[in-house]
Structure formats: C-alpha cells, structure tokens
Amino acid sequence: MIKEFARRGTILCFCCLFAVVIFWGSEVFAETKNAQMTFSFSIVLAEKKCQMAIWLVSEQGVFVDTVYVTKKVAKKGLGNRGGEIDNKWGGSRLSVLPVWAHQRGFDYGEGNFYPPKDRPLVDAVSSATPKAGKFVWLWQPKKILKPGKYYYYIEINKSFDDNEHHDYSWYRGQPSVIWQGNLIVGSQFSESKAKIMGHGHVAGSDGKINSDLSTLTTAIKLIEKAGAIYRPGKN
C-alpha cells in the first residue's frame, strides 16, 4: 500500500512538473513572439501578373533588408537567367526591378544584381505573383532595428506594358515605378501612406530613380494606393 501510494505520488508530481514546464514554455514563447516588432504593408493592385519588391532603407540611405519580392524574381531567376538579353526564349530581364536589385547591392557576376535560380532568396521574403486587389504582407526583421526614421520602397513592373514612349522589345515596355513612404521605429505605433516618386532605368542598367513620369501611362496606375504600419514589440 505504501509503495503504491509513493508510486502514485511520484507520477502526480511528475505530471504537475510537466504541466508547469509546458505552461512556462508557452508563456516564454508568447512573450518572445510578441516582443518582436512587426511591419505590415498594404498595397491595392489594379492588375495581376505584376513583379514587385518592397525593401527598407535607413534615414541615412543605407539598405537595411528586403521585405518582399515576387517569387519569379526571388527564386526562379527571372532577372538572371541564360540566353541573350531580350531573347524571346530566355535572357535576363534586367529591367524588371532594377532599383531594388542595385540598392541591395549583391553582384552575382558580370554586373547582374538579381538572384539566379541556383541561388534563390529565402521563402520568408517571397511569394507568388499577387492577384489584382488588396495585397497585405507582414514582416518581422531578423534583427531588432534601432529606433529612428526608416524609408520603405515599393517597386512594381509589368511585362508587355508598352506605350508610345516605351516599346523596346517583345516584353519590355514602360519602366518600373517606385513608391516611397516612411515609418518611425521606436516604442510607438507608426503609420504612413506611400507616394510615387519616380521610375527605374528602362533597361535596368542602374539603380537610380528618375522623377520624370511624363512618359508613363498605365505603369503609374498599377498600384492604386499603398501604405505601411509599424507595431512595436512588447517590453
């Protein structure tokens, strides 16, 4: 009887200890998860089949990280593949998202700043080409960002979107369009709307932003509106 009672007591203590560990672990996970700062980007797209990138830059103009890029560019090598440039059956589409590619600043060889298929970006920053309508992307930085002002950029481009000013090849028409907004990272909630600030190079030769939009038509309507929200983590 005494041995049986002792055995039951041991089992009961073990179960209680196990429950405490599970409970404590869930609390730690919740605190760790909630402590992470979060960014939410909301974009209303007028059309489908657009290539797009979102990235963050410090107030000093230093590239911080890629937030999002469509899978064809990030993992399937759209901007860095075999074949001649503008070749109908291949070729690197250097004009797809040139501002993001050059600002990211990683040269994969011969001046191509796009990831090739055999060196893709991680799944955490890529997804399939979004459909028309509202697109929302949640992002948590790999490292806690220092307090301060940050700029977010959205670059969008669509193949075959030519007009009377931009008709260069079978797929390349109007250049990519750049939107910009800013957020204050710190202990307070921050929100802003993005605005169009220019376009990328028509051939993707550099990462400069050209503010002249006079030759663009449908390209500046690919995004109807865009904005972002920053939520601080819990202390």
N, C-alpha and C positions, 0 to 999 in steps of 0.2 A: 504493500500500500504506500509506504513511504517513498520507495523507488519510483512508483508510478506517479505520485504527486510531484516528485522532483523532476521527472521527465517532462510532465505537462507544464510545469513552471518554466523549465528551460525553453521549451517550444514557444510558450507565450511571450517570454522575454525577447526571444529572437524575432518573433513576428512584430512585436512593438518596435524593436530597434530598426527592423527593415522598413516599417512604415514611416518612422521618423526620418530615416535616410532618404526615402523616396520623396517625402514632403519637403525636406530641406533642399534636396536637389532641384525640385521643381521651382522652389522659391528663388534659388540662385539663378537658374536658367531664365526665369521670368525677369528678374532684375537685370541680368546681363543683356537680355534681348531688348528690354525696354530702355536700357541705358544708352543704346546706340542711336545716334542722330539719324534722321530719315529725311530724304528728299523725294518729293512727288512731282512729276512732270505731267502736265495735261495738255494735249495737242488735239485740235479738231482738224482733221484732214478732209479736204474737198474731193480727193481722188485716191484710188487704190494704186498698188504697184509702184509706190514711191520708195526710193532709197533715202535713208535718214540716219543722222548721227546726232547725239547730244553729248556735250562734254563740259567740264568745269575748268575755269581759269581763275587764278588768284587776282587780287586787285592790282598786283604788280605785273600782271600779264604772263605769269608762269603757268604752263599747262599742268593741271592737277591730276585729272583722270578722265577716262572715257566712261560715260554714264550709260550710253546705249548706242548700238549701231545695228542696222538690219543684217540678218544672217547671211545674205548673199555677199555682202562686203566683208563681214567679220569672219565667216567660216568657209565660204565657198569660193573665195578668191576672185570675186568679180573685178576688183581693181588691180589684180596681179596674177595674170594667167598667161599661158603660152599663146603664140600667134602674133601676127603683126597688129599694131595699133589700128583700131577701126576696122579690122578684118571681120567680115560678117560671121565667120565660124569660130572666132576666138579673139584673142587680143585683150590687153589690159585696158579697162575703161578708166583711164586716169582722171577724167573729168567728173566722175560720179560724186565724190565728196572730198574735193581737194583741200579745203580749208582745214577740216578735221584731220585729214591724213598728214598734212605738213605740220600742223601745230603739234600733233602727237610726236612727230619728230623721230620716228624709228625707220631708218632706211634699210629695206630688205635686200638692197642690191641694185646697182645701176640707176639710182635715183628714184626707185619706186617705194613709196611710203605706205602702201596698202599691204595688209597681211595676205600671204599666199595660202592656198588651200592646205598645204602641208604644215603650216604654222598658224593655225587659226587662233582667234581670240577666245576667251573663256565664255562658257554658256551664260554666266551671270550678267553679261553686258550685251547679249544678243538675243534676237527672236525673229520669227518670220516677218516678212513684209506686212505691215499693218493694213487693215482694210480702211475704206473711207468711213469717216465718223470720228467719234471720240477715242483717243488713244491715251492710256494712262500708264506711266512707268514709275515704279517705286525703286529707289536706290539707296543703299547704305554704303558709305565709303569704307574701304578696307582698313583705313586708319582714321582715328578721330581728327577732324580738321581743327586747326587753330581758329579762335574767334577772329572775325573780320568780314570784310566785304568780298564776295565772290561773284564772278560773272558766269552765267551759263549760256551756251551757244547751241542753237539748233540749225543743222544744215540739211536741206532737202533737195532732191533732184529726181527728175523723171526722164527716162529714155524716150526717144521719139517725140519729145515735146518741142518741136521746132516752130519757128515763126519766120517772118520775112527778114529779120535781122540775124537770126541764128539757125542756120541749116547747113551743118558741116559734114555729116556722114549719115549712114543708114540708121544709126541710133542716136547720135549726139546732136542735140538741138540747143535749147536755152541752158545757160549755166546754172549751177546750184545756187540756191538762195539761202542767206544767212539771217537768222533771227537771234536777238540777244536780250537778256534780262539780267537782273542781279538779285542776290539774296544776302542777308546779313546773318552770318553764322555766329551763334552765341547761346545765351540762356533763354532767349525769347523767340517766339514764333515769328516767321518772316514769310512774306508772300509778294509776288510781283507778276506783272504781265510782260511778255516778250514783244519786241517790235522788230520789224525788218530793218536791217542796217546795210545790206548790200548783197553782192553775189561773188561767187568764186571765179577762178580763171576758166575761160571757155574750153581750154584744152588740158586743164589740170596741171599746168606747169609750175605753179607755186601756190602758197597758202595765203596770199594777200586777199583782202576783202575790198572789192570795188563798190563804192557807194552809188554809182550811176545806175539807176534802174530804168532809164528811159527806153531801153531796147527790149525790156522784158514785158511779157503779156500774161499768159496763163501761168507762168512759173511763179509769179508773186501771189497767185491765188491757190497754190497747192495746200497751204496752211491757212485756215480761216482765222484761227486765234490760238495762242499758246501762252502758257504760264507755268509757274512753279511754286511750290510751298516747301519751306524748311521747318522741320519739327525737331526741337532739341531733345536729347535723351533725358531720362530721369536721373537725378543725382542720388 
